[in-house]
Amino acid sequence: MKSSLLALCLSVVGFTTGCATSSHGVQKSALGVTRPADALLAQLDVPGPVELETVTSCDWAVARSGLINLDHPTAKAAHLEDGDEPAQVFFHALRHPTRGLYIVDTGVETALRDAPERSAMRGIVASAMHMEKMKVLAPLGEWLAKQPQSLSGVFLTHLHPDHISGMADAPAGTPVFTGPGEAASRAFVNLVVQGATDRALEGKPALSEWNYTADPKGLFDGAVDVFGDASVWALWVPGHTPGSTAYLVRSTKGPVLLLGDASHTRWGWEHDVEPGTFTQDGPRSVESFKKLRAFVAAHPEVEVRFGHQH
């Protein structure tokens, strides 16, 4: 997806400085308490208060070279070749007993199935993302209409189109939270994508950026205790994008780590092969990937959910 859009941008506009991911406003988050990352270990083995549900919003297929580094020696030894890799687009519902319903990422919007010409992700962006390969299963708006409680907020792993493509279905005024630098990040690809991103965010307040600070022990680059009760943690794992964020949820069934695109696929995670060409900063992505794998290796009770595969 990203490589196709970049090639398109360069062919249309030539060499420029690029533009920001979004022109939507940003602000510092009023939600969350910045803590040392190892503070999350204190209650890691204690079941938490959050009911967690992962919803497959659509089935998809994207270029394997974008999801897995095919130049990695392990990938070469396995004779992995480029081609369509089965993928899903998820959103994760977090039901907190006192804070209400939140979602991590947004699945896809209802219009993508029912009126694609009016979807936020339409035109050139839809074509470059090969959205015709999407089989919509549970658009966010349809799912929200069935819920007994209203949506309190959206936690994003990052601002790539496939993670915000359901945002238009979130009610106007819904708070949206991201890692730092997501909206301001500049790239050629944004010359095409920015309009779609802004359409998806239309009607929402300024993006609230997590208040990460450098982690003293380097377990992750930074950590925020989202509700102040150690039930949900935002973890700064830059590389795929500058503000890429994983979420550790202390669910009623045990701890669950939502990786976002720090690792798209099961194969990549299990074989210690980082994501491929869809990633903005390869070396930093490898650092974050290895920190996440080391954390799970040290705490095998943590269930892992990947960015685009079960």
URLINMO-V946407 format. One record per backbone hydrogen bond with DSSP energy under -0.5 kcal/mol. NH is the residue of the N-H (numbers start at 1). CO is the residue of the C=O. Records with the same first field share a line. If there is no record, write none. Layout:
NH: CO, CO
//
This chain:
5: 1
6: 2
7: 3
8: 4
9: 5
10: 6
11: 7
12: 8
13: 9
14: 9, 10
16: 14
19: 187
21: 183, 185
22: 183
27: 207
29: 209
32: 226
33: 225
35: 223
39: 36
40: 37
41: 38
42: 39
44: 41
46: 43
47: 45
48: 251
50: 250
51: 95
52: 50
53: 93
55: 53, 91
57: 55, 89
58: 89
59: 135
60: 87
62: 85
64: 83
66: 63
67: 63
68: 64
69: 274
70: 68
72: 69
76: 72
77: 73
78: 74
79: 76
80: 75
85: 62
86: 84
87: 60
88: 308
89: 58
90: 88
91: 55
92: 104
93: 53, 91
94: 92, 102
95: 51, 93
96: 94, 100
100: 96
101: 150
102: 94
103: 153
104: 92
105: 103, 155
106: 163
107: 90
109: 165
112: 109
113: 110
114: 110
115: 111
118: 115
119: 116
122: 120
125: 122
127: 123
128: 124
129: 125
130: 127
131: 126
133: 130
134: 131
135: 59
136: 134
137: 57
138: 57
140: 108
143: 139
144: 140
145: 141
146: 142, 143
147: 144
152: 101
153: 101
154: 175
155: 103
156: 154, 177
163: 160
164: 160, 161
165: 161
166: 107
167: 164
169: 166
170: 167
173: 203
174: 171
175: 152
177: 154
178: 208
182: 179
185: 181
187: 19
190: 187
191: 188
192: 189
193: 189
194: 190
196: 193
197: 193
198: 194
199: 195
200: 196
201: 197
202: 198, 199
204: 201
207: 25
208: 176
209: 27, 207
210: 178
212: 210
215: 221
221: 236
222: 236
224: 234
225: 33
226: 224, 232
227: 232
233: 248
234: 224
235: 233, 246
236: 222
237: 235, 244
239: 241
240: 237
244: 241
245: 157
246: 235
247: 258
248: 233
249: 247, 256
250: 231, 248
251: 249, 254
252: 50
254: 251
256: 249
257: 303
258: 247, 256
259: 257, 305
262: 259
263: 260
269: 265
270: 266
271: 267
272: 269
273: 268
274: 272
276: 66
277: 65
278: 66
279: 276
280: 240
281: 239
282: 280
285: 281
286: 282
287: 283
288: 284
289: 285
290: 286
291: 287
292: 288
293: 289
294: 290
295: 291
296: 292
297: 293
298: 294
299: 295
302: 299
303: 255
305: 257
306: 309
307: 260, 263
308: 264
//
